[in-house]
Amino acid sequence: MNIQAQQENFVSFFSGPDGNLEIEDFKKYGLKGELKHYKEGELLISQGKMAPKLFFLVKGFVRFMSVSVEGKEFTQSFASAPSIAGSTRAMTRKKPSLFSIESLSDVLCIEFNWDEFLGVMENQPGFLKAYNRLLENLFIKKEEREYAFVQQSAEQRYLQFLEDNAQLKDNISLKMIASHIGITPIALSRIRKKLK
């Protein structure tokens, strides 16, 4: 697959509806990514390890997951191409990631070194504007998720998950969905039976 074409897709996604960045900007500032392939089940980053890369998902989908000290697995969120993935804490604070990113299908992505990426963004208003928009979207999703856990029933959270993740619902296990919406697989089965 052509890295040039995929980088153009990344620039378009990163730039957003304003379209204030061009592929030439990335070339001019020497910002290069590496096209990588991950098979289903492979980890892009691992919980407890350094994770200095920013990923642009070209194809496929992933989940952000963590494992407790007792060995219990939690699905925090999902991401489908085209989208950005990575650990902001690990990249910016140079600390081990608090979660893993697992490929739930074959994944094609462009990997960028975060320090190089940030070095470019810090000096370019167009990059900063695009990055701020991405962060806003992340914060909004986080707010909505927190609201759902406080204000919505498990059934409402499940229905919202189906609405927000139509492309995922038939490709991931019910156990992952249950973990993501904060209930047991048994409770999810009850909800599904009720909704039939």
C-alpha positions as CSV (number, residue, x, y, z in Angstrom):
1,M,0.0,0.0,0.0
2,N,1.3,3.4,-0.9
3,I,2.7,5.3,2.1
4,Q,2.2,8.7,0.2
5,A,-1.5,8.1,-0.3
6,Q,-1.9,7.0,3.4
7,Q,-0.1,10.1,4.6
8,E,-2.4,12.2,2.6
9,N,-5.3,10.5,4.2
10,F,-3.7,11.2,7.6
11,V,-3.2,14.9,6.8
12,S,-6.8,15.2,5.7
13,F,-8.1,13.5,8.9
14,F,-5.7,15.4,11.2
15,S,-6.5,18.7,9.5
16,G,-10.3,18.2,9.9
17,P,-13.1,20.1,8.2
18,D,-11.0,23.3,8.1
19,G,-8.5,21.7,5.9
20,N,-5.8,24.1,7.1
21,L,-2.9,21.6,6.5
22,E,-1.6,20.0,3.3
23,I,0.7,17.1,2.7
24,E,3.3,19.6,1.5
25,D,3.3,21.1,5.0
26,F,4.3,17.7,6.4
27,K,7.0,17.2,3.8
28,K,8.3,20.8,4.3
29,Y,8.7,20.2,8.1
30,G,10.2,16.8,7.6
31,L,7.5,14.9,9.4
32,K,7.5,11.3,8.3
33,G,5.5,8.3,9.4
34,E,6.2,4.6,9.0
35,L,3.5,2.3,7.6
36,K,3.0,-0.7,9.8
37,H,0.8,-3.8,9.9
38,Y,-0.5,-5.5,13.0
39,K,-2.3,-8.9,12.9
40,E,-5.5,-9.4,14.9
41,G,-4.6,-9.9,18.6
42,E,-1.2,-8.0,18.4
43,L,-0.5,-5.1,20.7
44,L,0.3,-1.6,19.3
45,I,1.3,-0.6,22.8
46,S,1.5,-2.6,26.1
47,Q,0.3,-1.6,29.6
48,G,3.3,-0.8,31.8
49,K,5.7,-0.1,29.0
50,M,6.9,3.1,27.3
51,A,4.7,4.1,24.4
52,P,6.3,7.0,22.5
53,K,4.4,6.6,19.2
54,L,1.2,8.2,17.8
55,F,-0.8,5.9,15.5
56,F,-3.0,6.8,12.6
57,L,-5.3,3.9,11.9
58,V,-5.6,3.5,8.1
59,K,-7.5,0.2,8.3
60,G,-9.0,-2.0,11.0
61,F,-10.1,-1.4,14.6
62,V,-8.5,-1.6,18.1
63,R,-9.5,-1.6,21.7
64,F,-7.9,0.3,24.6
65,M,-7.8,-2.2,27.5
66,S,-6.1,-2.6,30.9
67,V,-5.7,-5.4,33.3
68,S,-6.0,-5.0,37.1
69,V,-3.5,-6.4,39.6
70,E,-6.0,-9.2,40.2
71,G,-5.9,-10.0,36.5
72,K,-9.3,-8.6,35.6
73,E,-9.5,-7.2,32.1
74,F,-11.3,-3.9,31.4
75,T,-12.2,-2.5,27.9
76,Q,-11.9,1.2,28.1
77,S,-12.7,2.2,24.5
78,F,-12.5,1.3,20.9
79,A,-11.2,3.1,17.8
80,S,-11.8,2.4,14.1
81,A,-10.0,3.6,11.1
82,P,-9.7,6.4,10.3
83,S,-8.7,7.6,13.7
84,I,-5.8,8.5,16.0
85,A,-4.6,6.1,18.8
86,G,-1.9,6.3,21.5
87,S,-1.3,7.1,25.1
88,T,-1.2,10.8,25.7
89,R,0.2,10.3,29.2
90,A,3.0,8.0,27.9
91,M,3.9,10.3,25.0
92,T,3.9,13.6,26.8
93,R,5.1,12.6,30.3
94,K,7.5,9.9,29.1
95,K,6.0,7.4,31.5
96,P,4.7,3.8,31.0
97,S,1.3,3.5,29.4
98,L,-1.6,2.7,31.8
99,F,-3.3,0.6,29.1
100,S,-2.6,-1.6,26.1
101,I,-4.0,-1.1,22.6
102,E,-4.9,-4.4,21.0
103,S,-5.7,-5.0,17.4
104,L,-9.2,-6.5,17.0
105,S,-8.7,-7.1,13.3
106,D,-5.8,-6.8,10.9
107,V,-4.7,-3.2,11.4
108,L,-2.7,-1.0,9.0
109,C,-1.5,2.2,10.5
110,I,1.1,5.0,10.2
111,E,3.3,5.4,13.2
112,F,4.8,8.8,14.1
113,N,7.5,9.4,16.7
114,W,5.7,11.7,19.2
115,D,8.7,13.9,20.0
116,E,9.2,14.7,16.3
117,F,5.5,15.2,15.8
118,L,5.3,17.6,18.8
119,G,8.4,19.5,17.7
120,V,6.7,20.3,14.5
121,M,3.3,21.2,16.1
122,E,4.8,23.5,18.7
123,N,6.0,25.9,16.0
124,Q,3.2,25.7,13.5
125,P,-0.2,27.4,14.3
126,G,-2.0,25.1,11.7
127,F,-0.7,22.0,13.5
128,L,-1.7,23.4,16.9
129,K,-5.2,24.3,15.8
130,A,-5.7,20.8,14.4
131,Y,-4.3,19.2,17.5
132,N,-6.5,21.3,19.8
133,R,-9.5,20.1,17.8
134,L,-8.5,16.5,18.2
135,L,-8.1,17.0,22.0
136,E,-11.4,18.7,22.2
137,N,-13.1,15.7,20.6
138,L,-11.3,13.4,23.1
139,F,-12.4,15.4,26.1
140,I,-16.0,15.5,24.8
141,K,-16.0,11.7,24.4
142,K,-14.6,11.4,27.9
143,E,-17.3,13.7,29.4
144,E,-20.0,11.8,27.6
145,R,-18.7,8.5,28.8
146,E,-18.6,9.8,32.4
147,Y,-22.1,11.2,32.1
148,A,-23.4,7.8,30.8
149,F,-22.0,5.9,33.8
150,V,-23.6,8.4,36.2
151,Q,-26.9,9.2,34.5
152,Q,-27.8,6.3,32.2
153,S,-29.0,2.8,32.9
154,A,-27.0,-0.2,31.6
155,E,-29.6,-0.7,28.9
156,Q,-29.2,2.9,27.8
157,R,-25.4,2.6,27.7
158,Y,-25.7,-0.6,25.6
159,L,-28.1,1.1,23.1
160,Q,-25.8,4.1,22.9
161,F,-22.8,1.8,22.3
162,L,-24.7,0.1,19.4
163,E,-25.5,3.6,17.9
164,D,-22.0,4.9,18.2
165,N,-20.2,1.7,17.1
166,A,-22.3,0.2,14.3
167,Q,-19.2,-1.1,12.5
168,L,-17.9,-2.9,15.6
169,K,-21.0,-4.5,17.2
170,D,-20.8,-7.7,15.0
171,N,-17.0,-7.9,15.1
172,I,-16.2,-8.0,18.8
173,S,-17.2,-10.3,21.7
174,L,-20.1,-9.6,24.0
175,K,-17.6,-9.8,26.9
176,M,-15.8,-6.8,25.5
177,I,-19.0,-4.8,25.1
178,A,-20.1,-5.7,28.6
179,S,-16.8,-4.6,30.0
180,H,-16.9,-1.4,28.1
181,I,-20.3,-0.4,29.4
182,G,-19.5,-1.5,32.9
183,I,-21.7,-4.6,33.4
184,T,-21.2,-8.4,33.5
185,P,-21.7,-10.5,30.4
186,I,-24.7,-12.2,32.1
187,A,-26.3,-8.8,32.7
188,L,-25.7,-7.9,29.0
189,S,-27.4,-11.2,27.9
190,R,-30.4,-10.2,30.0
191,I,-30.6,-6.8,28.3
192,R,-30.2,-8.3,24.9
193,K,-33.0,-10.8,25.6
194,K,-35.3,-8.0,26.8
195,L,-34.7,-6.0,23.7
196,K,-35.5,-8.8,21.2
